[in-house]
Amino acid sequence: MLRQSIRSARLKSSKAWQPSTPIVSATFVRPYADKILSNSLMGSKSHNQKTTDNRSPNDPTQTLTQADSISAVIKQDHRQIEKYYDKVVNSSDHDTQRRYQNAFVWELARHAIAEELVVYPSMETGLNNGKEIADKDRAEHQVTKEALYKFQNMTPGDKDFIPTLEALMKDLKMHIKEEEEHDLVKLEEALLPTRSKDLAQQFEMTKAFTPTRSHPSTPNKPPYETAIGLMTAPLDKLRDMFRAWPNEPGPKPPSGGPAR
């Protein structure tokens, strides 16, 4: 009798509460911001088809989807850097020199950091002697960054303006030659074409987030270079708005004040 009473009470209790609406299992969705950040850093297919590389003026526009390999985009940067160098040393007009000095610093600073964040880690993991090659290239970059820091703080009227740039470029040309003829060749041989193209797109995307001036005292390896770069870049880009740039068509940092 007692058992029947307990059983009856349980049945009544279970029927006493019924949800007013059906219970639906919860579905948790990742914030849309995650998707935006992912697309910004890695690039979705549709986004890449519409986006041009973040180049300075004086270079034909090339879309990211046209960058078939990591070596292609690096060589493209090298030619751009050499072109800005020629513009500075072959001009006697201080205003022209100042504009191309800013473009030279802007291009080289971003290029160097993007290599250190994207290319050199790939060398370290993909080549038998990759760490040795990457360490050598980072050491050469450090010399370049120190020279670039000195040059970016000079004005065309300084007596050492051109000699400082020529000394910088002499060492840089040696680095470029060895990188193009040896280091990049080895890297391309170790990569699948699709992976090389992915690296090319990552390289160009990374340049959009890097500092635009030389900071030789900062780390030259991820993750510390990445973190410090993200903190330094906004200030560099703010100052870029008040710098003078070549009067030529093509993407360039936005200007918002008296050029200098």
C-alpha positions as a Markdown table, in Angstrom:
| # | Residue | x | y | z |
|---|---|---|---|---|
| 1 | Met | 0.0 | 0.0 | 0.0 |
| 2 | Leu | 2.8 | 2.4 | 0.9 |
| 3 | Arg | 4.7 | 1.6 | -2.3 |
| 4 | Gln | 1.6 | 2.3 | -4.4 |
| 5 | Ser | 1.1 | 5.6 | -2.6 |
| 6 | Ile | 4.7 | 6.6 | -3.3 |
| 7 | Arg | 4.4 | 5.5 | -7.0 |
| 8 | Ser | 1.2 | 7.5 | -7.3 |
| 9 | Ala | 2.8 | 10.6 | -5.8 |
| 10 | Arg | 5.8 | 10.4 | -8.2 |
| 11 | Leu | 3.5 | 10.1 | -11.2 |
| 12 | Lys | 1.5 | 13.1 | -10.1 |
| 13 | Ser | 4.7 | 15.1 | -9.5 |
| 14 | Ser | 6.1 | 14.2 | -12.9 |
| 15 | Lys | 2.9 | 15.4 | -14.6 |
| 16 | Ala | 2.5 | 18.5 | -12.5 |
| 17 | Trp | 5.2 | 20.5 | -14.3 |
| 18 | Gln | 5.2 | 20.7 | -18.1 |
| 19 | Pro | 7.2 | 23.3 | -20.0 |
| 20 | Ser | 5.1 | 25.9 | -21.7 |
| 21 | Thr | 7.3 | 25.6 | -24.9 |
| 22 | Pro | 9.3 | 22.7 | -26.2 |
| 23 | Ile | 12.9 | 22.5 | -24.9 |
| 24 | Val | 15.4 | 23.0 | -27.7 |
| 25 | Ser | 19.0 | 22.1 | -27.3 |
| 26 | Ala | 21.2 | 25.2 | -27.2 |
| 27 | Thr | 23.6 | 25.9 | -30.0 |
| 28 | Phe | 26.6 | 28.1 | -29.3 |
| 29 | Val | 27.9 | 30.1 | -32.3 |
| 30 | Arg | 31.4 | 31.6 | -32.4 |
| 31 | Pro | 31.3 | 35.4 | -32.5 |
| 32 | Tyr | 31.2 | 36.9 | -35.9 |
| 33 | Ala | 34.3 | 38.9 | -35.0 |
| 34 | Asp | 36.3 | 35.7 | -35.0 |
| 35 | Lys | 35.4 | 35.2 | -38.6 |
| 36 | Ile | 36.3 | 38.8 | -39.5 |
| 37 | Leu | 39.7 | 38.5 | -37.8 |
| 38 | Ser | 40.4 | 35.2 | -39.5 |
| 39 | Asn | 39.5 | 36.6 | -42.9 |
| 40 | Ser | 41.6 | 39.7 | -42.2 |
| 41 | Leu | 44.7 | 37.8 | -41.2 |
| 42 | Met | 44.4 | 34.8 | -43.6 |
| 43 | Gly | 42.2 | 36.1 | -46.3 |
| 44 | Ser | 39.1 | 34.4 | -47.7 |
| 45 | Lys | 39.0 | 33.4 | -51.3 |
| 46 | Ser | 36.4 | 36.0 | -52.2 |
| 47 | His | 38.2 | 38.7 | -50.3 |
| 48 | Asn | 41.5 | 38.0 | -52.0 |
| 49 | Gln | 40.0 | 38.2 | -55.4 |
| 50 | Lys | 39.1 | 41.8 | -54.8 |
| 51 | Thr | 42.0 | 43.0 | -52.8 |
| 52 | Thr | 45.2 | 44.5 | -54.2 |
| 53 | Asp | 48.5 | 44.2 | -52.4 |
| 54 | Asn | 49.4 | 47.0 | -50.0 |
| 55 | Arg | 52.0 | 48.6 | -52.2 |
| 56 | Ser | 53.4 | 52.1 | -52.3 |
| 57 | Pro | 53.0 | 54.2 | -55.5 |
| 58 | Asn | 55.0 | 53.6 | -58.7 |
| 59 | Asp | 54.3 | 49.9 | -59.0 |
| 60 | Pro | 51.7 | 48.2 | -61.2 |
| 61 | Thr | 48.8 | 47.0 | -59.2 |
| 62 | Gln | 48.9 | 43.3 | -58.6 |
| 63 | Thr | 46.1 | 41.4 | -56.9 |
| 64 | Leu | 46.9 | 38.9 | -54.2 |
| 65 | Thr | 45.5 | 36.1 | -56.4 |
| 66 | Gln | 48.2 | 36.9 | -58.9 |
| 67 | Ala | 50.9 | 36.2 | -56.4 |
| 68 | Asp | 51.7 | 32.7 | -57.4 |
| 69 | Ser | 54.5 | 32.0 | -55.0 |
| 70 | Ile | 56.2 | 33.4 | -51.9 |
| 71 | Ser | 59.4 | 34.1 | -53.9 |
| 72 | Ala | 57.5 | 36.1 | -56.5 |
| 73 | Val | 56.1 | 38.6 | -53.9 |
| 74 | Ile | 59.5 | 38.9 | -52.2 |
| 75 | Lys | 61.2 | 39.6 | -55.4 |
| 76 | Gln | 58.5 | 42.1 | -56.3 |
| 77 | Asp | 59.2 | 43.9 | -53.0 |
| 78 | His | 63.0 | 43.8 | -53.7 |
| 79 | Arg | 62.5 | 45.6 | -57.1 |
| 80 | Gln | 60.3 | 48.2 | -55.4 |
| 81 | Ile | 62.9 | 48.9 | -52.7 |
| 82 | Glu | 65.6 | 49.2 | -55.4 |
| 83 | Lys | 63.4 | 51.6 | -57.4 |
| 84 | Tyr | 62.9 | 53.9 | -54.4 |
| 85 | Tyr | 66.6 | 53.9 | -53.7 |
| 86 | Asp | 67.4 | 54.9 | -57.3 |
| 87 | Lys | 64.8 | 57.8 | -57.0 |
| 88 | Val | 66.5 | 59.1 | -53.9 |
| 89 | Val | 70.1 | 59.0 | -55.1 |
| 90 | Asn | 69.4 | 60.2 | -58.6 |
| 91 | Ser | 67.5 | 63.3 | -57.5 |
| 92 | Ser | 69.0 | 66.6 | -56.4 |
| 93 | Asp | 65.6 | 68.0 | -55.3 |
| 94 | His | 65.3 | 67.8 | -51.5 |
| 95 | Asp | 61.5 | 67.5 | -51.6 |
| 96 | Thr | 61.6 | 64.6 | -54.1 |
| 97 | Gln | 64.3 | 62.9 | -52.0 |
| 98 | Arg | 62.2 | 63.3 | -48.8 |
| 99 | Arg | 59.2 | 61.8 | -50.5 |
| 100 | Tyr | 61.1 | 58.8 | -51.8 |
| 101 | Gln | 63.0 | 58.4 | -48.5 |
| 102 | Asn | 59.7 | 57.9 | -46.7 |
| 103 | Ala | 58.5 | 55.4 | -49.4 |
| 104 | Phe | 61.8 | 53.5 | -49.1 |
| 105 | Val | 61.6 | 53.3 | -45.3 |
| 106 | Trp | 57.9 | 52.3 | -45.5 |
| 107 | Glu | 58.5 | 49.5 | -48.0 |
| 108 | Leu | 61.7 | 48.1 | -46.4 |
| 109 | Ala | 60.5 | 48.1 | -42.8 |
| 110 | Arg | 57.3 | 46.3 | -43.6 |
| 111 | His | 59.0 | 43.8 | -45.9 |
| 112 | Ala | 61.7 | 42.9 | -43.4 |
| 113 | Ile | 59.2 | 42.2 | -40.6 |
| 114 | Ala | 56.9 | 40.2 | -42.9 |
| 115 | Glu | 59.8 | 38.0 | -43.9 |
| 116 | Glu | 60.7 | 37.4 | -40.2 |
| 117 | Leu | 57.1 | 36.5 | -39.3 |
| 118 | Val | 56.1 | 34.4 | -42.3 |
| 119 | Val | 59.1 | 33.3 | -44.4 |
| 120 | Tyr | 61.8 | 32.5 | -41.9 |
| 121 | Pro | 59.6 | 30.3 | -39.7 |
| 122 | Ser | 58.7 | 28.3 | -42.8 |
| 123 | Met | 62.4 | 27.9 | -43.6 |
| 124 | Glu | 63.1 | 26.7 | -40.1 |
| 125 | Thr | 60.4 | 24.0 | -40.3 |
| 126 | Gly | 60.7 | 23.1 | -44.0 |
| 127 | Leu | 64.5 | 22.9 | -44.7 |
| 128 | Asn | 67.1 | 20.6 | -43.2 |
| 129 | Asn | 69.4 | 23.6 | -42.4 |
| 130 | Gly | 66.5 | 26.0 | -42.2 |
| 131 | Lys | 67.3 | 27.3 | -38.7 |
| 132 | Glu | 70.8 | 28.2 | -39.8 |
| 133 | Ile | 69.6 | 30.0 | -42.9 |
| 134 | Ala | 66.9 | 31.9 | -40.9 |
| 135 | Asp | 69.3 | 32.9 | -38.2 |
| 136 | Lys | 71.8 | 34.2 | -40.9 |
| 137 | Asp | 69.0 | 36.2 | -42.6 |
| 138 | Arg | 67.8 | 37.6 | -39.3 |
| 139 | Ala | 71.3 | 38.8 | -38.4 |
| 140 | Glu | 71.6 | 40.5 | -41.8 |
| 141 | His | 68.2 | 42.1 | -41.2 |
| 142 | Gln | 69.4 | 43.5 | -37.9 |
| 143 | Val | 72.2 | 45.3 | -39.7 |
| 144 | Thr | 69.8 | 46.7 | -42.2 |
| 145 | Lys | 67.3 | 47.8 | -39.5 |
| 146 | Glu | 70.0 | 49.7 | -37.6 |
| 147 | Ala | 71.1 | 51.4 | -40.8 |
| 148 | Leu | 67.5 | 52.2 | -41.8 |
| 149 | Tyr | 66.8 | 53.6 | -38.3 |
| 150 | Lys | 69.7 | 56.0 | -38.8 |
| 151 | Phe | 68.6 | 56.9 | -42.3 |
| 152 | Gln | 64.9 | 57.5 | -41.5 |
| 153 | Asn | 65.9 | 60.1 | -38.9 |
| 154 | Met | 68.0 | 62.1 | -41.4 |
| 155 | Thr | 66.9 | 64.8 | -43.8 |
| 156 | Pro | 68.0 | 65.3 | -47.4 |
| 157 | Gly | 70.0 | 68.4 | -46.3 |
| 158 | Asp | 72.3 | 66.3 | -44.1 |
| 159 | Lys | 75.8 | 65.8 | -45.6 |
| 160 | Asp | 75.7 | 62.0 | -44.8 |
| 161 | Phe | 72.2 | 61.5 | -46.2 |
| 162 | Ile | 73.2 | 59.9 | -49.5 |
| 163 | Pro | 76.3 | 58.1 | -48.1 |
| 164 | Thr | 74.2 | 56.5 | -45.3 |
| 165 | Leu | 71.7 | 55.3 | -47.8 |
| 166 | Glu | 74.4 | 54.0 | -50.2 |
| 167 | Ala | 76.1 | 52.0 | -47.3 |
| 168 | Leu | 72.7 | 50.6 | -46.3 |
| 169 | Met | 71.9 | 49.5 | -49.9 |
| 170 | Lys | 75.3 | 48.0 | -50.4 |
| 171 | Asp | 74.8 | 45.5 | -47.6 |
| 172 | Leu | 71.1 | 45.0 | -48.6 |
| 173 | Lys | 71.9 | 44.2 | -52.2 |
| 174 | Met | 74.2 | 41.4 | -51.0 |
| 175 | His | 71.4 | 40.0 | -48.8 |
| 176 | Ile | 68.9 | 40.3 | -51.6 |
| 177 | Lys | 71.2 | 38.4 | -54.1 |
| 178 | Glu | 71.8 | 35.5 | -51.7 |
| 179 | Glu | 68.2 | 35.3 | -50.7 |
| 180 | Glu | 66.9 | 35.2 | -54.3 |
| 181 | Glu | 69.6 | 32.9 | -55.7 |
| 182 | His | 69.8 | 30.4 | -52.8 |
| 183 | Asp | 67.5 | 30.7 | -49.8 |
| 184 | Leu | 64.2 | 31.2 | -51.7 |
| 185 | Val | 65.2 | 28.5 | -54.3 |
| 186 | Lys | 65.6 | 26.0 | -51.5 |
| 187 | Leu | 62.4 | 27.0 | -49.9 |
| 188 | Glu | 60.4 | 26.7 | -53.1 |
| 189 | Glu | 61.8 | 23.3 | -53.7 |
| 190 | Ala | 60.5 | 22.2 | -50.3 |
| 191 | Leu | 57.0 | 23.7 | -50.7 |
| 192 | Leu | 54.0 | 22.5 | -52.7 |
| 193 | Pro | 52.8 | 25.2 | -55.1 |
| 194 | Thr | 49.6 | 25.7 | -53.1 |
| 195 | Arg | 51.5 | 26.2 | -49.9 |
| 196 | Ser | 53.9 | 28.7 | -51.6 |
| 197 | Lys | 50.8 | 30.7 | -52.8 |
| 198 | Asp | 49.3 | 30.6 | -49.3 |
| 199 | Leu | 52.6 | 32.0 | -47.8 |
| 200 | Ala | 52.5 | 34.7 | -50.4 |
| 201 | Gln | 49.1 | 35.8 | -49.3 |
| 202 | Gln | 50.0 | 35.6 | -45.7 |
| 203 | Phe | 53.1 | 37.7 | -46.4 |
| 204 | Glu | 51.1 | 40.5 | -48.0 |
| 205 | Met | 48.4 | 40.4 | -45.3 |
| 206 | Thr | 51.1 | 40.5 | -42.6 |
| 207 | Lys | 52.5 | 43.7 | -44.1 |
| 208 | Ala | 49.2 | 45.4 | -43.4 |
| 209 | Phe | 49.7 | 45.0 | -39.7 |
| 210 | Thr | 53.4 | 45.6 | -39.3 |
| 211 | Pro | 55.2 | 48.8 | -38.2 |
| 212 | Thr | 56.1 | 51.1 | -41.1 |
| 213 | Arg | 59.4 | 52.4 | -39.6 |
| 214 | Ser | 62.5 | 50.7 | -38.4 |
| 215 | His | 62.7 | 49.7 | -34.7 |
| 216 | Pro | 66.0 | 47.8 | -34.4 |
| 217 | Ser | 65.7 | 47.2 | -30.6 |
| 218 | Thr | 62.5 | 45.1 | -30.9 |
| 219 | Pro | 62.6 | 41.2 | -31.2 |
| 220 | Asn | 63.0 | 39.7 | -34.6 |
| 221 | Lys | 61.1 | 36.4 | -34.0 |
| 222 | Pro | 57.5 | 35.5 | -33.2 |
| 223 | Pro | 55.7 | 35.6 | -30.9 |
| 224 | Tyr | 57.3 | 38.7 | -29.3 |
| 225 | Glu | 57.9 | 40.5 | -32.7 |
| 226 | Thr | 54.2 | 40.0 | -33.5 |
| 227 | Ala | 53.0 | 41.4 | -30.2 |
| 228 | Ile | 55.3 | 44.4 | -30.1 |
| 229 | Gly | 54.6 | 45.0 | -33.8 |
| 230 | Leu | 50.9 | 45.2 | -33.2 |
| 231 | Met | 51.5 | 47.8 | -30.5 |
| 232 | Thr | 54.0 | 49.9 | -32.5 |
| 233 | Ala | 52.3 | 49.9 | -35.9 |
| 234 | Pro | 49.4 | 52.2 | -35.0 |
| 235 | Leu | 51.7 | 55.0 | -33.9 |
| 236 | Asp | 53.8 | 54.6 | -37.0 |
| 237 | Lys | 50.8 | 54.7 | -39.2 |
| 238 | Leu | 49.5 | 57.8 | -37.5 |
| 239 | Arg | 52.7 | 59.6 | -38.1 |
| 240 | Asp | 52.7 | 58.4 | -41.7 |
| 241 | Met | 49.6 | 60.6 | -42.2 |
| 242 | Phe | 51.8 | 63.7 | -41.8 |
| 243 | Arg | 54.7 | 62.5 | -44.0 |
| 244 | Ala | 55.3 | 63.5 | -47.7 |
| 245 | Trp | 54.9 | 60.7 | -50.3 |
| 246 | Pro | 55.7 | 60.5 | -54.0 |
| 247 | Asn | 53.2 | 62.3 | -56.2 |
| 248 | Glu | 52.4 | 59.2 | -58.2 |
| 249 | Pro | 49.3 | 57.0 | -58.6 |
| 250 | Gly | 49.0 | 53.9 | -56.5 |
| 251 | Pro | 48.2 | 52.8 | -53.0 |
| 252 | Lys | 50.1 | 54.7 | -50.3 |
| 253 | Pro | 49.7 | 55.6 | -46.6 |
| 254 | Pro | 46.9 | 58.2 | -46.1 |
| 255 | Ser | 48.0 | 61.8 | -45.7 |
| 256 | Gly | 46.2 | 64.1 | -43.3 |
| 257 | Gly | 48.3 | 67.0 | -42.6 |
| 258 | Pro | 51.4 | 69.1 | -43.6 |
| 259 | Ala | 53.8 | 66.8 | -45.4 |
| 260 | Arg | 57.3 | 66.5 | -44.1 |
